[in-house]
């Protein structure tokens, strides 16, 4: 027998690799990397979210107002009556005409996409129409990224979060099996996590119990409730700083061993916070999260380092989820559930059973056809097909890929595509044998003649699969992924592997038994 060649050795290694790394997924063992089942196979939560993009405009305007205050304080520009109007406009008054040119230049440089109007020393600042459109688009994009980050940090396996249409977000979370888990995930997704540090209006705070919202607004203030009690706080409408300057948030414990959240500010935030606390000793500053006051401690000294703590009688799970929301960033605009449905695990089990049956039936029929029509050449093709299936499972397991129902359909389709290459090769070999070529010559030329057609077909299909993966969402990506892996694996098993097997067994092929080896009669073949 001819010495083993590099092709058959490579195929043997690929087959062993496929079997070894497929075992954890096939046996569902605790150890080893496994394929994750998608929403339609293991059950879970499907939601379609809408977004209140107009709130993003108000948030952006409030952030601009905080920037104006910081810029003017930093440059020692004297101003008064800084406030928001209708959530879309900022108004303020400069007290020194000599500061006008400098103020206009700073605002133009630091706040792009805005229009500044002036009436003497009174000014109004608002976003341009283009900036408003961009802010709404950013709110959608940022919501997708933020929700995805939150679910990833929560430890969920392969959640799907994707923009759908112009203003909707699709969220699919596999593996959610209880009402408690579902509620926790929904709260984590929908939580705005908008953090603000706001100054208490000490001059009017005593009258907050009898003050109306409109009266507070006339002073440039806002009334917000305490998160745990009925107490209300009168706060300056323009925050000292917001969560955009936060760099980290972690769960800790206070002196009473109660969960708290410690967060850290970036360099700019730490400077603003330090400067504010230095000028506000004896006054209060409220820690506000999603328009609720969690604490409002008095400032006893300048606080440097940019480290702040939120306490609010948290449960440990709640503190953990809130820290995740803060780390992943605030939503620029609130989201709301437009459509929700739960996929039960029993339905997923039925899908797996039906898909597995389709895969097994398709595999058996293909195997039988190849053996009956091509003889031992069909057996060689079937060995390559088995190697192809193990390679697909192994590669998906190593990458922790998600297998969905369309993904299983992709595997079934790959079975047919993988064996298609050997059909082309076997037909080329048959043609050459009928033409009177020797067995060795027919095999070598058969592979050479078939290679271009196989390569072209696989490359064009691979391009289509890559495009589907790049622009598709959810289940479409799963289908494209399995198709892509199957195509690449078939190039190895169906071309390189079978060629090596033929070269290995060539001395055993009896040219008088071509019907047994290739499913044809020996007449006309040398």
C-alpha positions as CSV (number, residue, x, y, z in Angstrom):
1,X,0.0,0.0,0.0
2,X,1.2,3.5,-0.8
3,X,2.6,5.5,2.0
4,X,0.1,8.0,3.6
5,X,0.2,11.3,1.9
6,X,-0.2,14.8,3.4
7,X,-3.8,15.2,2.2
8,X,-5.1,12.1,4.0
9,X,-3.0,13.0,7.1
10,X,-4.5,16.5,7.1
11,X,-8.0,15.0,6.7
12,X,-7.4,12.6,9.6
13,X,-6.3,15.5,11.9
14,X,-9.4,17.5,10.8
15,X,-11.6,14.5,11.6
16,X,-10.1,14.0,15.0
17,X,-10.3,17.7,15.7
18,X,-13.9,17.8,14.7
19,X,-14.9,14.8,16.9
20,X,-13.0,15.9,20.0
21,X,-14.3,19.4,20.0
22,X,-17.9,18.4,19.1
23,X,-18.2,16.0,22.1
24,X,-19.1,18.7,24.7
25,X,-22.0,20.0,22.5
26,X,-23.2,16.5,21.5
27,X,-23.1,15.2,25.1
28,X,-24.0,18.6,26.8
29,X,-21.3,18.0,29.3
30,X,-20.4,20.6,31.9
31,X,-16.8,20.9,30.8
32,X,-15.6,22.2,27.4
33,X,-16.9,24.8,25.1
34,X,-20.3,24.2,23.7
35,X,-22.7,25.6,21.1
36,X,-25.3,27.9,22.6
37,X,-28.9,27.2,21.6
38,X,-30.8,30.2,20.3
39,X,-34.1,31.6,21.4
40,X,-36.2,29.3,19.1
41,X,-34.4,26.2,20.3
42,X,-34.2,26.6,24.1
43,X,-36.9,29.2,24.7
44,X,-36.5,32.7,26.0
45,X,-37.8,36.3,25.7
46,X,-38.5,38.2,22.5
47,X,-39.2,42.0,22.6
48,X,-39.7,44.8,20.2
49,X,-38.9,48.1,21.8
50,X,-39.8,51.7,20.9
51,X,-37.8,54.7,21.9
52,X,-39.0,58.1,23.0
53,X,-36.5,60.1,20.9
54,X,-37.9,63.5,22.0
55,X,-36.6,62.8,25.5
56,X,-33.1,62.6,23.9
57,X,-33.5,66.2,22.8
58,X,-34.3,67.3,26.3
59,X,-31.4,65.3,27.8
60,X,-29.0,66.7,25.2
61,X,-30.2,70.2,26.0
62,X,-29.7,69.7,29.7
63,X,-26.2,68.4,29.1
64,X,-25.5,71.5,27.0
65,X,-26.7,73.7,29.8
66,X,-24.3,72.0,32.2
67,X,-21.5,72.6,29.7
68,X,-22.4,76.3,29.4
69,X,-22.2,76.6,33.2
70,X,-18.9,74.8,33.4
71,X,-17.3,76.8,30.5
72,X,-18.4,80.1,32.0
73,X,-17.3,79.2,35.5
74,X,-14.0,77.9,34.3
75,X,-13.3,81.1,32.2
76,X,-14.7,83.4,35.0
77,X,-17.4,84.8,32.8
78,X,-20.1,86.4,34.9
79,X,-23.6,85.2,34.0
80,X,-27.1,85.0,35.5
81,X,-30.5,83.2,35.1
82,X,-29.2,80.1,33.2
83,X,-32.2,77.9,32.6
84,X,-33.9,75.6,30.1
85,X,-37.1,76.5,28.2
86,X,-39.5,73.8,26.9
87,X,-36.7,71.3,27.0
88,X,-35.2,72.5,23.7
89,X,-33.7,75.9,24.5
90,X,-31.2,77.4,26.9
91,X,-31.4,81.0,28.0
92,X,-28.9,83.0,30.0
93,X,-27.8,86.6,30.6
94,X,-24.3,88.0,30.7
95,X,-23.6,90.7,33.2
96,X,-20.5,92.2,31.6
97,X,-20.6,93.4,28.0
98,X,-16.9,92.9,27.8
99,X,-17.5,89.1,28.1
100,X,-19.8,88.9,25.1
101,X,-17.2,88.2,22.4
102,X,-15.3,85.8,24.5
103,X,-18.5,83.9,25.5
104,X,-19.7,83.6,21.9
105,X,-16.3,82.3,20.7
106,X,-16.2,79.7,23.5
107,X,-19.7,78.5,22.8
108,X,-19.1,78.3,19.1
109,X,-15.9,76.2,19.7
110,X,-17.3,73.9,22.4
111,X,-20.9,73.4,21.4
112,X,-21.0,72.5,17.7
113,X,-24.4,72.1,16.0
114,X,-26.0,74.9,17.9
115,X,-27.5,78.3,17.1
116,X,-26.9,81.3,19.4
117,X,-29.3,84.2,19.4
118,X,-28.8,87.4,21.3
119,X,-30.9,90.3,22.5
120,X,-28.5,92.8,24.2
121,X,-26.9,90.8,27.0
122,X,-29.6,88.1,26.9
123,X,-28.9,85.0,24.9
124,X,-30.7,81.8,23.8
125,X,-29.0,78.7,22.6
126,X,-30.6,75.8,20.8
127,X,-29.7,72.9,18.5
128,X,-29.9,73.2,14.7
129,X,-32.4,71.0,12.8
130,X,-29.6,68.8,11.6
131,X,-28.3,68.4,15.1
132,X,-31.7,67.4,16.4
133,X,-32.0,64.7,13.7
134,X,-28.5,63.5,14.5
135,X,-29.3,63.4,18.2
136,X,-32.4,61.2,17.5
137,X,-30.4,58.9,15.4
138,X,-27.7,58.7,18.0
139,X,-30.3,57.9,20.6
140,X,-31.3,54.8,18.7
141,X,-27.7,53.7,18.0
142,X,-26.7,54.3,21.6
143,X,-29.7,52.5,23.0
144,X,-28.8,49.4,20.9
145,X,-25.2,49.5,22.1
146,X,-26.2,50.2,25.7
147,X,-28.8,47.4,25.9
148,X,-26.3,44.9,24.3
149,X,-23.6,45.9,26.8
150,X,-26.0,45.5,29.7
151,X,-27.1,42.0,28.6
152,X,-23.5,41.0,28.0
153,X,-22.4,42.2,31.4
154,X,-25.4,40.4,33.0
155,X,-23.8,37.2,31.7
156,X,-26.4,36.1,29.2
157,X,-25.3,33.9,26.3
158,X,-25.5,35.5,22.9
159,X,-28.4,37.9,23.2
160,X,-29.6,39.5,20.0
161,X,-30.0,43.3,20.0
162,X,-30.5,45.0,16.7
163,X,-32.1,48.1,15.2
164,X,-35.3,47.4,13.3
165,X,-36.6,50.0,11.0
166,X,-36.0,53.6,11.8
167,X,-37.0,53.8,15.5
168,X,-37.4,50.3,16.9
169,X,-35.1,47.8,18.6
170,X,-35.3,44.0,18.5
171,X,-34.2,42.2,21.6
172,X,-34.0,38.4,21.9
173,X,-32.7,36.8,25.1
174,X,-32.5,33.0,25.0
175,X,-32.6,30.9,28.2
176,X,-35.1,33.0,30.2
177,X,-37.4,30.4,31.8
178,X,-39.0,32.1,34.8
179,X,-41.2,35.1,35.3
180,X,-38.7,36.5,37.8
181,X,-35.8,36.3,35.4
182,X,-38.0,37.9,32.7
183,X,-39.0,40.8,34.9
184,X,-35.4,41.4,36.0
185,X,-34.2,41.4,32.4
186,X,-37.0,43.8,31.3
187,X,-36.1,46.2,34.2
188,X,-32.4,46.1,33.3
189,X,-33.2,46.8,29.6
190,X,-35.7,49.6,30.3
191,X,-33.8,51.4,33.1
192,X,-32.6,54.8,31.8
193,X,-29.8,54.9,34.4
194,X,-29.6,58.6,34.0
195,X,-27.3,59.8,36.8
196,X,-27.1,63.5,37.8
197,X,-25.5,65.4,40.6
198,X,-27.7,68.3,41.4
199,X,-27.5,71.3,43.8
200,X,-30.3,71.8,46.3
201,X,-31.8,75.3,46.1
202,X,-31.2,76.1,49.7
203,X,-32.8,79.6,49.5
204,X,-36.2,78.1,48.7
205,X,-36.0,74.5,49.9
206,X,-38.1,75.2,53.0
207,X,-41.1,76.0,50.8
208,X,-40.9,72.8,48.6
209,X,-43.9,71.2,50.3
210,X,-46.2,74.0,49.2
211,X,-44.5,74.9,45.9
212,X,-46.0,73.9,42.5
213,X,-44.0,72.6,39.6
214,X,-44.6,75.7,37.6
215,X,-43.4,78.0,40.5
216,X,-40.3,75.9,40.8
217,X,-39.7,76.2,37.1
218,X,-40.0,80.0,37.3
219,X,-37.0,79.9,39.6
220,X,-35.0,77.6,37.3
221,X,-35.6,74.7,39.7
222,X,-37.2,71.2,39.5
223,X,-39.0,69.2,42.2
224,X,-38.0,65.6,42.5
225,X,-39.1,62.9,44.9
226,X,-37.0,60.8,47.3
227,X,-36.6,57.1,46.2
228,X,-37.7,55.7,49.5
229,X,-39.9,58.3,51.3
230,X,-42.6,60.9,50.4
231,X,-40.0,63.7,50.8
232,X,-39.5,66.1,47.9
233,X,-36.4,68.1,47.0
234,X,-36.1,71.4,45.3
235,X,-33.1,71.2,43.0
236,X,-31.4,73.4,40.5
237,X,-32.6,72.4,37.1
238,X,-29.2,72.5,35.5
239,X,-27.2,69.6,37.0
240,X,-23.6,70.0,38.3
241,X,-22.6,67.0,36.2
242,X,-24.2,63.9,34.7
243,X,-23.5,60.2,34.1
244,X,-21.7,60.9,30.8
245,X,-18.6,61.7,33.0
246,X,-18.8,58.4,34.9
247,X,-16.1,55.8,34.2
248,X,-16.9,53.0,36.5
249,X,-19.5,51.7,39.0
250,X,-19.1,48.9,41.4
251,X,-21.2,47.4,44.3
252,X,-19.8,47.9,47.7
253,X,-21.0,47.9,51.3
254,X,-21.4,50.7,53.9
255,X,-20.6,50.6,57.6
256,X,-23.9,48.8,58.2
257,X,-23.0,46.1,55.6
258,X,-25.7,47.4,53.3
259,X,-25.1,47.4,49.5
260,X,-24.1,50.7,48.0
261,X,-22.8,51.7,44.6
262,X,-19.4,53.4,44.3
263,X,-18.8,55.2,41.1
264,X,-15.8,57.1,39.7
265,X,-15.8,60.2,37.5
266,X,-13.4,61.0,34.6
267,X,-10.9,63.8,34.8
268,X,-13.3,66.6,33.8
269,X,-16.0,65.3,36.1
270,X,-13.6,65.0,39.0
271,X,-12.5,68.6,38.5
272,X,-16.1,69.9,38.2
273,X,-17.1,67.9,41.3
274,X,-14.1,69.1,43.3
275,X,-14.6,72.7,42.4
276,X,-18.3,72.6,43.2
277,X,-17.9,71.0,46.6
278,X,-15.2,73.5,47.4
279,X,-17.6,76.4,46.8
280,X,-20.6,74.7,48.4
281,X,-19.5,73.8,51.9
282,X,-22.5,73.7,54.2
283,X,-24.9,73.2,51.3
284,X,-26.5,70.0,50.0
285,X,-25.9,68.1,46.8
286,X,-28.4,65.5,45.6
287,X,-27.5,62.2,43.9
288,X,-30.3,61.8,41.4
289,X,-30.9,58.6,39.4
290,X,-33.7,58.5,36.8
291,X,-35.3,61.6,38.3
292,X,-35.4,60.2,41.9
293,X,-33.2,61.4,44.7
294,X,-31.2,58.6,46.4
295,X,-29.4,60.9,48.8
296,X,-28.8,64.5,49.5
297,X,-25.9,64.8,51.9
298,X,-24.5,68.1,53.2
299,X,-21.0,69.0,51.8
300,X,-18.6,69.3,54.7
301,X,-15.4,69.8,52.7
302,X,-14.0,69.7,49.2
303,X,-14.2,66.2,47.8
304,X,-11.4,65.4,45.3
305,X,-10.6,62.2,43.4
306,X,-14.0,62.0,41.6
307,X,-15.4,59.2,43.8
308,X,-19.1,59.3,44.8
309,X,-21.4,56.8,46.5
310,X,-25.0,56.0,46.0
311,X,-27.0,54.5,48.9
312,X,-30.7,53.7,48.8
313,X,-31.5,50.6,50.8
314,X,-30.7,48.4,47.8
315,X,-31.1,44.6,47.7
316,X,-27.9,43.0,46.5
317,X,-29.4,41.9,43.1
318,X,-30.8,45.4,42.6
319,X,-27.5,47.1,43.4
320,X,-25.7,44.7,41.0
321,X,-28.1,45.4,38.1
322,X,-27.9,49.1,38.8
323,X,-24.1,49.1,38.7
324,X,-24.3,47.2,35.3
325,X,-26.7,49.9,34.0
326,X,-24.4,52.7,35.1
327,X,-21.3,51.1,33.7
328,X,-22.9,50.4,30.4
329,X,-24.1,54.0,30.1
330,X,-27.4,55.9,30.4
331,X,-30.0,55.6,27.7
332,X,-30.3,59.0,26.0
333,X,-34.0,58.4,25.6
334,X,-36.4,55.9,27.5
335,X,-37.4,52.7,25.7
336,X,-40.8,51.0,26.0
337,X,-42.1,47.6,25.1
338,X,-44.2,47.6,21.9
339,X,-44.4,43.8,21.6
340,X,-43.4,40.9,23.9
341,X,-43.6,37.2,23.6
342,X,-42.1,34.3,25.5
343,X,-40.9,31.2,23.8
344,X,-41.3,28.2,26.1
345,X,-38.6,25.5,26.4
346,X,-41.0,22.8,25.4
347,X,-41.6,24.5,22.0
348,X,-37.8,24.8,21.6
349,X,-37.5,21.1,22.4
350,X,-40.0,20.3,19.7
351,X,-38.0,22.4,17.2
352,X,-34.8,20.6,18.1
353,X,-36.5,17.2,17.6
354,X,-38.1,18.1,14.3
355,X,-34.8,19.7,13.0
356,X,-32.7,16.8,14.1
357,X,-35.1,14.4,12.4
358,X,-34.8,16.4,9.2
359,X,-31.0,16.5,9.5
360,X,-30.8,12.7,10.1
361,X,-33.3,11.8,7.3
362,X,-31.5,14.1,4.8
363,X,-28.1,12.7,5.9
364,X,-29.3,9.0,5.5
365,X,-30.8,9.6,2.1
366,X,-27.7,11.3,0.8
367,X,-25.5,8.6,2.2
368,X,-27.6,5.8,0.6
369,X,-27.8,7.6,-2.7
370,X,-24.0,8.1,-2.9
371,X,-23.3,4.4,-2.1
372,X,-25.9,3.0,-4.5
373,X,-24.9,5.4,-7.4
374,X,-21.2,5.7,-7.0
375,X,-20.1,2.5,-5.1
376,X,-17.0,2.9,-3.0
377,X,-16.5,6.4,-4.4
378,X,-19.8,7.2,-2.6
379,X,-18.4,5.7,0.6
380,X,-15.3,8.0,0.3
381,X,-17.7,11.0,-0.2
382,X,-19.7,10.0,2.8
383,X,-16.6,9.8,5.0
384,X,-15.9,13.4,3.9
385,X,-19.5,14.3,4.7
386,X,-19.2,13.0,8.2
387,X,-16.0,14.9,8.7
388,X,-17.7,18.0,7.4
389,X,-20.5,17.7,10.0
390,X,-18.1,17.2,12.9
391,X,-16.0,20.2,11.7
392,X,-19.0,22.5,11.6
393,X,-20.0,21.5,15.2
394,X,-16.4,21.8,16.5
395,X,-15.8,25.3,15.0
396,X,-19.2,26.6,16.3
397,X,-18.4,25.1,19.7
398,X,-15.0,26.7,19.9
399,X,-16.4,30.2,19.1
400,X,-19.4,29.6,21.4
401,X,-21.7,30.3,18.4
402,X,-25.5,30.3,18.8
403,X,-27.4,27.6,16.9
404,X,-30.9,28.7,15.8
405,X,-33.6,26.9,13.9
406,X,-32.5,28.6,10.6
407,X,-28.9,27.6,11.6
408,X,-30.0,24.0,11.7
409,X,-31.6,24.4,8.3
410,X,-28.2,25.7,7.2
411,X,-26.6,22.5,8.4
412,X,-29.1,20.4,6.5
413,X,-28.4,22.5,3.4
414,X,-24.7,22.1,3.9
415,X,-25.1,18.3,3.9
416,X,-26.3,18.6,0.3
417,X,-23.7,21.2,-0.7
418,X,-20.8,19.3,0.8
419,X,-21.6,16.1,-1.1
420,X,-22.2,18.1,-4.3
421,X,-18.5,18.7,-4.7
422,X,-17.9,15.0,-4.7
423,X,-20.7,14.4,-7.2
424,X,-18.9,16.8,-9.6
425,X,-15.5,15.1,-9.0
426,X,-16.9,11.6,-9.4
427,X,-18.6,12.5,-12.6
428,X,-15.4,14.0,-14.0
429,X,-13.5,10.7,-13.0
430,X,-16.2,8.7,-14.7
431,X,-16.0,10.7,-17.9
432,X,-12.2,10.1,-18.0
433,X,-12.6,6.4,-17.3
434,X,-15.1,6.1,-20.1
435,X,-12.6,7.9,-22.4
436,X,-10.1,5.2,-21.7
437,X,-7.8,6.9,-19.2
438,X,-6.1,5.0,-16.5
439,X,-7.5,5.0,-13.0
440,X,-4.6,7.1,-11.6
441,X,-4.9,9.6,-14.5
442,X,-8.6,9.8,-14.2
443,X,-8.5,10.6,-10.5
444,X,-5.8,13.3,-10.9
445,X,-7.4,14.9,-13.9
446,X,-10.9,14.5,-12.5
447,X,-9.9,16.6,-9.4
448,X,-8.1,19.1,-11.6
449,X,-11.0,19.5,-14.0
450,X,-13.6,19.8,-11.2
451,X,-11.7,22.1,-8.9
452,X,-12.5,25.4,-10.8
453,X,-16.2,24.7,-11.0
454,X,-16.3,23.7,-7.3
455,X,-14.3,26.7,-6.2
456,X,-16.4,29.2,-8.2
457,X,-19.7,27.7,-6.8
458,X,-18.4,27.8,-3.2
459,X,-16.9,31.3,-3.4
460,X,-20.1,32.8,-4.8
461,X,-22.2,31.1,-2.1
462,X,-19.7,32.2,0.6
463,X,-19.9,35.8,-0.6
464,X,-23.7,35.6,-0.3
465,X,-23.4,34.1,3.2
466,X,-20.9,36.8,4.3
467,X,-23.3,39.5,3.1
468,X,-26.2,37.9,5.0
469,X,-24.1,37.8,8.2
470,X,-23.0,41.4,7.8
471,X,-26.4,42.9,7.2
472,X,-28.8,40.3,8.7
473,X,-30.0,40.1,12.2
474,X,-30.7,37.3,14.7
475,X,-31.7,34.1,13.0
476,X,-30.4,35.2,9.6
477,X,-26.9,35.5,11.1
478,X,-27.2,32.0,12.5
479,X,-28.1,30.6,9.0
480,X,-25.2,32.6,7.4
481,X,-22.7,31.4,10.0
482,X,-23.4,27.7,9.6
483,X,-23.4,28.1,5.8
484,X,-20.0,29.8,5.9
485,X,-18.5,27.3,8.2
486,X,-20.0,24.4,6.1
487,X,-18.6,25.8,2.9
488,X,-15.1,26.2,4.2
489,X,-15.2,22.8,5.9
490,X,-16.4,21.1,2.7
491,X,-13.5,22.6,0.7
492,X,-11.2,20.8,3.1
493,X,-13.0,17.5,3.4
494,X,-14.6,17.1,0.0
495,X,-11.6,18.2,-2.1
496,X,-8.4,17.8,-0.1
497,X,-9.6,14.9,2.1
498,X,-11.2,12.6,-0.6
499,X,-8.3,13.3,-2.9
500,X,-5.9,12.1,-0.3
501,X,-8.0,9.0,0.4
502,X,-7.9,8.1,-3.3
503,X,-4.2,8.5,-3.5
504,X,-3.8,6.3,-0.4
505,X,-6.0,3.5,-1.7
506,X,-5.0,3.7,-5.3
507,X,-2.9,0.5,-5.3
508,X,-6.0,-1.4,-4.1
509,X,-8.3,-0.1,-6.8
510,X,-8.8,-3.0,-9.3
511,X,-9.5,-1.6,-12.8
512,X,-11.5,-4.7,-13.5
513,X,-14.0,-3.8,-10.7
514,X,-14.8,-0.2,-11.7
515,X,-18.4,-0.9,-11.1
516,X,-17.6,-1.6,-7.4
517,X,-15.2,1.4,-7.1
518,X,-16.9,4.0,-9.2
519,X,-20.3,2.6,-10.1
520,X,-19.5,2.1,-13.8
521,X,-18.8,-0.8,-16.1
522,X,-15.2,-1.6,-16.9
523,X,-15.6,-1.5,-20.7
524,X,-13.7,1.3,-22.3
525,X,-11.5,2.0,-19.2
526,X,-7.8,1.1,-19.1
